[in-house]
């Protein structure tokens, strides 16, 4: 699929906020830096389902949240712990 940075940048700040709160500023910075590279790779390697396909948005949106998980080597919990 063709890479568009829009989706990653749209959710970068909310993700960073959660990562900073839970793991610290330096860790969050490193994970997001790695995530950007991984996100691009995931999108470019994904099957092209067409720009006019409504599921293309869903796929690119979901990969934004998969990228930090993979960048952390699956150490980030899928769900934040509740207080």
C-alpha positions as CSV (number, residue, x, y, z in Angstrom):
1,X,0.0,0.0,0.0
2,X,1.2,3.6,-0.5
3,X,2.6,5.2,2.6
4,X,0.9,8.3,4.0
5,X,2.3,9.8,7.2
6,X,-1.0,11.5,8.0
7,X,-2.4,8.7,10.1
8,X,0.8,8.3,12.1
9,X,1.1,12.0,12.8
10,X,-2.6,12.3,13.7
11,X,-2.2,9.8,16.6
12,X,1.4,10.5,17.5
13,X,0.7,13.0,20.3
14,X,-2.0,11.0,22.1
15,X,0.2,7.9,22.0
16,X,3.2,9.9,23.3
17,X,1.2,11.2,26.2
18,X,0.1,7.7,27.3
19,X,3.6,6.3,26.8
20,X,5.2,9.2,28.8
21,X,2.7,8.7,31.7
22,X,3.3,5.0,31.8
23,X,7.0,4.5,30.8
24,X,8.7,7.8,31.0
25,X,9.7,10.5,28.5
26,X,13.0,9.0,27.2
27,X,11.4,5.6,26.6
28,X,8.4,7.2,24.8
29,X,10.7,9.2,22.6
30,X,12.7,6.1,21.5
31,X,9.6,4.0,20.9
32,X,7.9,6.6,18.8
33,X,11.1,7.1,16.8
34,X,11.2,3.4,16.1
35,X,7.5,3.2,15.5
36,X,7.6,5.7,12.7
37,X,10.1,3.5,10.8
38,X,8.1,0.3,11.6
39,X,4.8,1.9,10.6
40,X,6.2,2.9,7.2
41,X,7.5,-0.6,6.6
42,X,4.1,-2.2,7.6
43,X,2.1,0.1,5.3
44,X,4.5,-0.4,2.3
45,X,4.4,-4.2,2.8
46,X,0.6,-4.4,3.2
47,X,-1.5,-5.6,0.3
48,X,-2.9,-2.7,-1.7
49,X,-6.6,-2.8,-1.3
50,X,-7.2,0.4,-3.2
51,X,-7.5,4.0,-2.1
52,X,-11.2,4.0,-2.7
53,X,-11.7,1.0,-0.4
54,X,-13.2,2.2,3.0
55,X,-11.2,-0.5,4.8
56,X,-7.9,1.1,3.7
57,X,-8.4,3.8,6.4
58,X,-9.1,1.1,9.0
59,X,-6.0,-0.8,8.1
60,X,-3.7,2.3,8.2
61,X,-5.3,3.4,11.4
62,X,-4.8,0.0,13.1
63,X,-1.2,-0.2,12.0
64,X,-0.5,3.1,13.8
65,X,-1.2,1.3,17.1
66,X,0.6,-1.9,16.0
67,X,3.8,-0.1,15.3
68,X,4.7,1.0,18.9
69,X,3.8,-2.5,20.1
70,X,6.3,-4.0,17.7
71,X,8.9,-1.2,18.3
72,X,8.8,-2.1,22.0
73,X,9.5,-5.7,21.1
74,X,6.0,-6.5,22.4
75,X,6.7,-5.2,25.9
76,X,4.0,-2.5,25.8
77,X,0.8,-4.0,27.2
78,X,-2.1,-3.9,24.7
79,X,-4.3,-2.4,27.4
80,X,-3.2,0.2,29.9
81,X,-3.4,-0.9,33.5
82,X,-6.3,0.6,35.4
83,X,-5.7,2.6,38.6
